[in-house]
Amino acid sequence: MTLYFRKKVLLAKIESAYGTDATPTGAANAIRATEISIRPMEGSDLDRGHETPYLGANATIPVDVHSVMTFRVELAGSGEAGTAPAWGPLMRACGVAETVTASTDVVYNPISGSFESVTLYLNIDGTLYSLLGARGNCNLTVNASGIPQLEFTFTGLWVKPSSAALPTPDYSAFQKPLAGTKANTPTFTIDGDPYVLRNFQLAFGNDVQGRFLIGEEEIVIADRADMIELQIKAVPLATLDPFALARDQAAVPLQLVHGTGAGNIATLDVDEALIQRPTGITEAQGVAEWPLRMVPLPVSGNDQWTLTLT
């Protein structure tokens, strides 16, 4: 029997207790994703090191077994202000808090403890791969002439793959995305001034590790180092001098707004973005451009950035 890789359904649901199967369903928990990839049995193979009178390989024992899954989700709101998007559980499992104000907005911000976890199901044409207790990392990207994306990497406790019928997914909660354009991405500012943006990425920088001990196995977020990488059209130094800002260890506010219609506007705010040393100057179509790196710094803690959906 031939199994087709293109026949995939991805499901995700927040766990009420860590590592306990939340049993996501196609009707309630389907994730519309692209570029799905899974490494279903990561870990190590312990060499048993037998000494024998003949040459040959030794038997091994698999240890620290876990699964890793990567995929992308389009960055779009729920279509209703104050209603969490269908990809909300994925953000929550990346060390991010979700605050919903009915009929107004949904706000995401990083947190430093009490991390949630998800159960992930990936069914590939009748074979079910499950990740329990999954926690992850995310990169938020907005590029000119591209679809804004949330790029996820999840690590989860291993479950032996099994045969299961391919579920029927309901993707109705996922809205159509808007490409990154002048019209669809109306605001990009550094220190309150607008700049022409080619590409942008906010890396959450989560240090996700597996702890495989006697009596406990858990996927933990051990640390975080957020980072912003972007490329803008170069301007006169009198307008923006990234070299002086880097020299002076200056932190400036940054804002990126994507989307124009109610229920599908995403606003990323960074109150203090520390500009690092510019690494070079590039050109595109003969025009000078600056690749820049910025570090989102916490002010009071857990506030180095916010993503607000309105």
Phi, psi and omega in degrees: 000132180272130175256132184259123183295331182289343182273085185233144171227127179249131179234149178213137179212136178297138179273139176279333175225136187302131175076002178265126184305119180276357178047064176295154181237157178295329182288326187247341192227021181290143178243122176275107188230165175231162175052046180285131178220143179224138169249096196283346184214065175285162179148208180227158176243111180283122175284127184284346170063033179295138175259121185229164180278007181226161179279152178152162181287156177266156173291155181232163178234125177286133178224164178053040186285133179206177180235148178231131180230138176234148177191170179238146176231137180292138179276103177209150180285185181278346185096348179228123177300133180084009175244126183294143178287163181293339179272005180305315180302329179293317177298316182298328179277004176251028178072038183233138176271145177243118179244117183254124171248109188308134177066007183238292183198170172232126185242133175246136175211151181292150176233170187242009179184177183053046183289138175277169179220161180234156164263128177247132172245131170236113179256119178249097177048048173100356174251122184261122174253123184245139171241121177255152179059033187282135171227157190208192179231159183214144169240128177260121183236138173225111182240148177300134179062023177232166176274122176302138187227153164249114184259112187254144168230118182245141174243132183221162176295145187280139172229135179300127177303149183220167176276133180204144179298141178295120182287163175266112184276145173250109182259015188296339180282348180270126181266160178292134179279166174245137178291155177286108181218174177300320182285319186275340180239077193287343186225125164218115183228147170238122183055035176086353182255141182280146177222156180277122188251131173265307179213157185211137174216129169255114176265123179296328176069031179288134174266095185265124183227150174263134175247110184244093186240167175287118181097349180200134170229131183205146170264124186239153168262103189278332183195175180212142175217086182297149178208141175246132172235132182211166175223124181236161173294130180295147180228166176303146182298336177293336179273311177213123180243088182293336180291315178293321179296320178293317179301319185273004181055042185277139174246131184231155177287150179224141176219137175229125179241125177235134181104154185230338184261147179306135182089354181220034177249125178246124181241118176259122179242131173235112184288323180226101177254111181280119182280123176273173182302126173299135185264354180166181176233133178244173176225148175220121182057034178082001182257134180289137178224152180250120165278129182232148175240135180226143178254115175290118183259137174290145177261299177254354183109132180062027181225023181292338171203156172225142173244115184247127177255125180228000000 
